[in-house]
Amino acid sequence: MPELPEVETTLRGIETYVSGRSVKQVVVRNFSLRWPVPRNINAVLAGQKVHKLWRRAKYLLWQCESGHMLLHLGMSGSLRVVPVGSPAGKHDHVDIEMDNGQAIRLTDPRRFGALLWLEGDPEQHTLLAQLGPEPLTGAFDGERLYRMSRNRKVPVKTFIMDNKTVVGVGNIYANEALFESGIDPRRAAGRISRERYLRLADTIKEVLARAIAQGGTTLKDFVGGDGKPGYFAQELKVYGRSEQPCVHCSKPLQEIRMGQRTTVFCSHCQT
């Protein structure tokens, strides 16, 4: 599933082809995504100039003249830059054709992605209004984690993956950040000290920044907007390495399921 670094990589990959350009037309081959693509999306978008692209959590937003187009990549989606008129495959559901002869193609085998049109303040839309702070900004820090965690009995991994706590800390990066911070993912959020949360917040920022710099993590579905895969998977220390030696103590890493998600950790180094 594309996580925050993959979405940020996608934004950077397509921005040059979109920002400051005008939409020529929108070709929709399948309206049945996670939520139905608006039937009038071509009539609404055609001819509009895209002022800028930005990201909120895992949502991509195109700021246009009369509103915002919102895109979400779902479980297996990707955006690619292709020449207008390029033959479409089975899962190529939408082409957003720009006035420069390039199209932004939404490919989504599982159809859990989304393309919606928002009017008014996008931050007030039901999908965005309850989101926590962005992890790479000053609004997110260890003090916030510590304050929000008091009396919380949920596992710390579940806590930091909650979008109300902080956005964009998906499963892969939660595993990695907790390992690098030496925190057992099963530990109750309310039983972790301020000092450890200060370290964890800094580590989350570091892990996400490194992943973005590497172009995102390629597992099996994600390809960046420029067609180039990410390479952060080569740096993963725990995720996908169950039963392999811990890079610190050489003891076998353990794998469990938490909230139906794979959790890999070192029972010796993480306490």
C-alpha positions as CSV (number, residue, x, y, z in Angstrom):
1,M,0.0,0.0,0.0
2,P,1.5,3.4,-0.9
3,E,2.4,5.2,2.3
4,L,3.3,8.9,2.9
5,P,6.7,8.7,1.3
6,E,5.4,7.0,-1.8
7,V,2.6,9.6,-2.1
8,E,5.1,12.5,-1.6
9,T,7.3,10.9,-4.2
10,T,4.4,10.7,-6.6
11,L,3.6,14.3,-6.0
12,R,7.1,15.4,-6.8
13,G,7.2,13.1,-9.8
14,I,4.1,14.6,-11.5
15,E,4.3,18.2,-10.3
16,T,6.5,19.5,-13.2
17,Y,3.9,18.2,-15.6
18,V,0.9,19.6,-13.9
19,S,1.6,22.7,-11.8
20,G,0.8,25.9,-13.8
21,R,-0.7,23.9,-16.7
22,S,-4.3,23.6,-17.8
23,V,-6.4,20.4,-18.0
24,K,-7.4,19.6,-21.5
25,Q,-9.8,16.8,-20.7
26,V,-10.4,14.0,-18.3
27,V,-10.9,10.5,-19.7
28,V,-12.6,8.2,-17.3
29,R,-12.8,4.5,-18.2
30,N,-14.1,3.3,-14.9
31,F,-16.2,5.5,-12.6
32,S,-16.4,2.7,-9.9
33,L,-13.5,3.4,-7.5
34,R,-13.7,3.5,-3.8
35,W,-16.2,6.3,-4.1
36,P,-17.8,6.9,-7.5
37,V,-15.8,9.3,-9.7
38,P,-18.1,12.3,-10.4
39,R,-19.8,11.8,-13.7
40,N,-19.3,15.5,-14.5
41,I,-15.6,15.6,-13.7
42,N,-14.6,16.3,-17.3
43,A,-17.1,19.1,-17.6
44,V,-15.8,20.6,-14.3
45,L,-12.1,20.2,-14.9
46,A,-11.6,20.7,-18.6
47,G,-10.0,24.1,-19.3
48,Q,-9.1,24.8,-15.6
49,K,-5.6,25.8,-14.7
50,V,-3.9,23.9,-11.9
51,H,-2.3,26.5,-9.6
52,K,-0.4,24.0,-7.4
53,L,-0.2,20.5,-6.1
54,W,0.0,19.6,-2.4
55,R,-0.4,16.6,-0.1
56,R,-2.4,16.1,3.1
57,A,-1.7,12.8,4.7
58,K,-2.0,10.3,1.8
59,Y,-4.3,12.5,-0.2
60,L,-3.0,14.5,-3.2
61,L,-4.8,17.7,-3.9
62,W,-4.8,19.7,-7.2
63,Q,-5.7,23.3,-6.5
64,C,-7.6,24.5,-9.5
65,E,-9.4,27.8,-10.4
66,S,-12.8,26.8,-8.9
67,G,-11.9,24.0,-6.4
68,H,-9.7,21.1,-5.6
69,M,-9.4,17.7,-7.2
70,L,-8.6,15.1,-4.6
71,L,-6.7,11.8,-5.4
72,H,-6.0,8.9,-3.2
73,L,-4.0,5.9,-4.4
74,G,-5.8,3.3,-2.2
75,M,-4.2,-0.1,-1.7
76,S,-2.4,-0.5,-5.0
77,G,-2.8,2.6,-7.1
78,S,-0.2,4.7,-8.9
79,L,0.0,7.8,-11.0
80,R,2.2,7.8,-14.1
81,V,3.1,10.4,-16.7
82,V,2.3,9.1,-20.2
83,P,1.9,10.8,-23.6
84,V,-1.7,11.7,-24.4
85,G,-3.3,8.9,-26.3
86,S,-1.1,6.1,-24.9
87,P,-2.8,2.7,-25.1
88,A,-4.6,2.0,-21.8
89,G,-4.3,-1.3,-19.8
90,K,-7.0,-3.1,-18.0
91,H,-6.5,-1.2,-14.7
92,D,-5.8,2.2,-16.2
93,H,-9.0,3.9,-15.0
94,V,-8.5,7.6,-15.5
95,D,-6.3,9.9,-17.8
96,I,-6.0,13.6,-16.9
97,E,-4.8,15.1,-20.1
98,M,-2.8,18.3,-19.8
99,D,-2.2,21.1,-22.3
100,N,1.4,20.0,-22.7
101,G,0.6,16.7,-24.5
102,Q,1.1,14.6,-21.3
103,A,-1.5,12.8,-19.3
104,I,-1.5,11.8,-15.6
105,R,-2.8,8.2,-15.6
106,L,-4.4,6.7,-12.6
107,T,-3.8,2.9,-12.4
108,D,-5.5,1.0,-9.7
109,P,-5.9,-2.8,-9.9
110,R,-7.9,-3.1,-6.7
111,R,-10.0,0.1,-7.3
112,F,-9.6,1.3,-3.6
113,G,-8.3,4.7,-4.8
114,A,-10.4,7.8,-5.3
115,L,-10.8,10.8,-7.5
116,L,-13.2,13.5,-6.1
117,W,-14.0,17.1,-6.7
118,L,-14.0,19.4,-3.7
119,E,-15.5,22.9,-3.4
120,G,-14.8,25.3,-0.6
121,D,-12.1,24.8,2.0
122,P,-10.7,21.3,1.4
123,E,-9.4,21.1,5.0
124,Q,-13.1,21.1,6.1
125,H,-14.0,18.1,3.9
126,T,-15.0,15.0,5.9
127,L,-12.0,13.1,4.7
128,L,-9.5,15.7,5.9
129,A,-11.1,17.6,8.8
130,Q,-10.2,15.1,11.6
131,L,-6.6,14.5,10.5
132,G,-3.7,15.0,12.9
133,P,-0.6,17.0,12.1
134,E,1.9,16.3,9.3
135,P,4.8,14.3,10.7
136,L,7.5,16.4,9.0
137,T,6.3,19.7,10.3
138,G,6.8,21.5,13.6
139,A,3.2,20.7,14.6
140,F,4.3,17.2,15.3
141,D,6.8,16.4,18.1
142,G,7.4,14.2,21.1
143,E,5.6,16.4,23.5
144,R,2.4,16.0,21.5
145,L,2.8,12.2,21.5
146,Y,3.4,12.2,25.2
147,R,0.4,14.4,26.0
148,M,-2.0,12.4,23.8
149,S,-0.8,9.1,25.1
150,R,-1.6,9.6,28.7
151,N,-3.9,6.9,30.1
152,R,-4.0,5.2,26.6
153,K,-4.0,1.4,26.8
154,V,-3.7,0.7,23.1
155,P,-0.3,-0.6,21.8
156,V,2.1,2.2,20.9
157,K,2.2,1.0,17.3
158,T,-1.5,1.3,17.0
159,F,-1.3,4.8,18.7
160,I,1.2,6.2,16.2
161,M,-0.6,4.8,13.2
162,D,-3.8,6.6,14.2
163,N,-4.3,9.5,11.8
164,K,-5.7,11.6,14.7
165,T,-2.3,11.3,16.4
166,V,-0.2,12.0,13.4
167,V,-0.8,11.4,9.7
168,G,1.1,9.2,7.4
169,V,2.9,6.8,9.8
170,G,1.8,3.6,8.0
171,N,2.7,0.1,8.9
172,I,6.1,-0.1,7.3
173,Y,7.4,3.1,8.9
174,A,5.8,2.4,12.2
175,N,7.8,-0.8,12.4
176,E,11.0,0.9,11.4
177,A,10.6,3.9,13.7
178,L,9.8,1.8,16.8
179,F,12.8,-0.5,16.1
180,E,15.2,2.4,15.8
181,S,13.7,4.0,18.9
182,G,14.1,0.7,20.9
183,I,10.4,0.6,21.8
184,D,8.4,-2.6,21.9
185,P,5.4,-2.1,19.6
186,R,3.1,-4.0,22.0
187,R,3.8,-1.7,24.9
188,A,0.8,0.4,26.1
189,A,1.0,3.9,24.7
190,G,0.3,5.4,28.1
191,R,3.3,3.6,29.7
192,I,6.0,5.2,27.7
193,S,8.0,8.1,29.1
194,R,8.3,11.6,27.7
195,E,12.0,11.1,27.0
196,R,11.2,8.0,24.8
197,Y,8.4,9.8,23.0
198,L,10.8,12.7,22.2
199,R,13.2,10.2,20.7
200,L,10.3,8.4,18.8
201,A,9.0,11.6,17.2
202,D,12.5,12.5,16.0
203,T,13.0,9.0,14.6
204,I,9.6,9.0,12.8
205,K,10.8,12.2,11.1
206,E,14.1,10.7,10.2
207,V,12.7,7.5,8.8
208,L,10.1,9.2,6.7
209,A,12.6,11.8,5.4
210,R,15.0,9.0,4.4
211,A,12.3,7.1,2.6
212,I,11.2,10.2,0.7
213,A,14.9,10.8,-0.3
214,Q,15.1,7.3,-1.6
215,G,11.9,7.7,-3.6
216,G,9.6,5.6,-1.5
217,T,9.5,1.9,-0.7
218,T,8.9,-0.5,-3.5
219,L,7.2,-3.7,-2.3
220,K,5.1,-4.9,-5.3
221,D,2.5,-2.4,-6.4
222,F,4.0,1.1,-6.1
223,V,5.7,2.9,-9.0
224,G,6.5,6.6,-8.7
225,G,5.0,9.2,-11.0
226,D,8.1,9.2,-13.2
227,G,8.1,5.4,-13.6
228,K,11.1,4.9,-11.3
229,P,10.7,2.6,-8.2
230,G,11.8,3.6,-4.8
231,Y,14.8,2.0,-3.1
232,F,14.1,2.4,0.6
233,A,13.2,-1.3,0.8
234,Q,16.9,-2.0,0.7
235,E,17.3,-0.1,4.0
236,L,14.5,-1.7,6.0
237,K,15.8,-3.1,9.2
238,V,12.8,-5.1,10.5
239,Y,9.8,-5.0,8.1
240,G,9.9,-8.0,5.8
241,R,12.8,-9.5,7.8
242,S,11.0,-11.9,10.1
243,E,13.3,-14.6,11.6
244,Q,16.3,-12.9,10.2
245,P,19.0,-11.7,12.6
246,C,18.6,-8.3,14.3
247,V,21.1,-5.8,12.9
248,H,22.0,-4.9,16.5
249,C,22.0,-8.1,18.6
250,S,21.8,-10.8,15.9
251,K,18.9,-12.5,17.6
252,P,16.0,-13.6,15.3
253,L,13.4,-11.0,14.7
254,Q,9.8,-11.9,15.7
255,E,6.7,-11.4,13.6
256,I,3.2,-11.0,15.1
257,R,-0.1,-9.6,13.9
258,M,-1.4,-6.4,15.4
259,G,-4.7,-5.0,14.2
260,Q,-4.5,-7.4,11.2
261,R,-1.1,-5.8,10.2
262,T,2.3,-7.4,10.1
263,T,4.5,-6.4,13.0
264,V,8.2,-7.3,13.1
265,F,10.4,-6.4,16.1
266,C,13.4,-7.5,18.2
267,S,12.3,-8.7,21.6
268,H,15.8,-8.2,22.9
269,C,16.4,-4.6,21.7
270,Q,12.9,-3.2,21.9
271,T,11.5,-2.9,25.4
